[in-house]
Amino acid sequence: MAMKRLSTIALLLLTACATSSSSEPNADVLLKADREFAKQSAARGHLAWYEFMAPGASKPANGGRVLTGPQEISDNMLAAFGSGFTLSWEPARAQISRGGKLGYTWGRYHSVFKGKARDGTYMTVWEKQPDGSWKVLFDTGDPD
């Protein structure tokens, strides 16, 4: 039920976004933020997940659970990375809402866990913070 609710929220956020392309400067800021998040995640693991999350961030987890907030998401990623999990991704597109406070990126990811590689598509919803930075409000992926 929580996953369906989060999926509906994500769909509504995407619908609210303008039709700007990733080549426009406003969308480039999200592509840059997402690439930096990927870089920091590879270099610093769960710490990057804490730092890039908005205060009200949500992320689906195994077993249908929904993680809420930077600390819970970071703790989950600490456990994952600690068990040998690796994750990398590259955004393909970004859009920002007409109001300029919400946006999303999506692209492809690659993960490895216990020797099993998995590729898929991910989507990250971003929220502009009062200081002008962009933080992750919702993050999810769908394996191929």
QUIDA-V127724 format. One record per residue. RES is the residue in one small letter. SS is DSSP state (A for helix, B for strand, O for the rest). PSI is psi in degrees with one decimal (* if undefined). Layout:
BEGIN
RES,SS,PSI  RES,SS,PSI
END
This chain:
BEGIN
m,O,-44.8  a,A,-38.6  m,A,-41.3  k,A,-40.8  r,A,-44.0  l,A,-38.9  s,A,-39.7  t,A,-42.8  i,A,-45.0  a,A,-42.0  l,A,-42.9  l,A,-40.4  l,A,-41.3  l,A,-39.9  t,A,-32.9  a,A,-14.9  c,B,147.1  a,O,173.8  t,O,29.5  s,O,147.2  s,O,166.2  s,O,-10.0  s,O,-11.1  e,O,144.7  p,A,-38.1  n,A,-32.9  a,A,-28.9  d,A,-31.3  v,A,-35.1  l,A,-38.8  l,A,-42.4  k,A,-44.0  a,A,-42.5  d,A,-40.9  r,A,-38.2  e,A,-39.0  f,A,-46.4  a,A,-43.5  k,A,-46.6  q,A,-36.1  s,A,-42.8  a,A,-36.6  a,A,-35.7  r,A,1.7  g,O,-131.1  h,A,-26.4  l,A,-38.6  a,A,-37.3  w,A,-32.6  y,A,-47.9  e,A,-29.7  f,O,-5.6  m,B,138.6  a,B,158.6  p,B,-36.8  g,B,24.6  a,B,150.1  s,B,149.0  k,B,127.1  p,B,147.7  a,O,176.1  n,A,150.4  g,A,16.4  g,A,3.8  r,O,156.9  v,B,122.1  l,B,139.8  t,B,129.6  g,A,154.1  p,A,-40.3  q,A,-47.9  e,A,-40.0  i,A,-45.2  s,A,-43.4  d,A,-41.1  n,A,-42.5  m,A,-32.1  l,A,-46.1  a,A,-41.7  a,A,-52.3  f,A,-33.9  g,A,-19.9  s,O,14.9  g,O,4.6  f,O,136.0  t,B,150.1  l,B,134.2  s,B,156.1  w,B,162.1  e,B,121.1  p,B,146.3  a,B,-27.3  r,B,153.4  a,B,149.2  q,B,150.4  i,B,141.5  s,B,159.6  r,O,-33.4  g,O,-15.9  g,O,10.4  k,O,-14.7  l,B,150.4  g,B,175.7  y,B,157.3  t,B,151.9  w,B,156.6  g,B,-154.2  r,B,144.7  y,B,161.1  h,B,128.9  s,B,156.2  v,B,129.8  f,B,124.4  k,O,43.1  g,O,-3.6  k,B,118.6  a,B,145.7  r,B,135.0  d,B,155.7  g,B,-171.2  t,B,140.0  y,B,161.4  m,B,134.8  t,B,128.2  v,B,130.4  w,B,148.8  e,B,129.5  k,B,129.5  q,O,162.1  p,O,-28.6  d,O,1.6  g,O,-10.1  s,O,162.9  w,B,132.6  k,B,156.6  v,B,125.6  l,B,-33.5  f,B,136.1  d,B,134.5  t,B,163.5  g,B,159.9  d,B,113.4  p,B,151.6  d,O,*
END
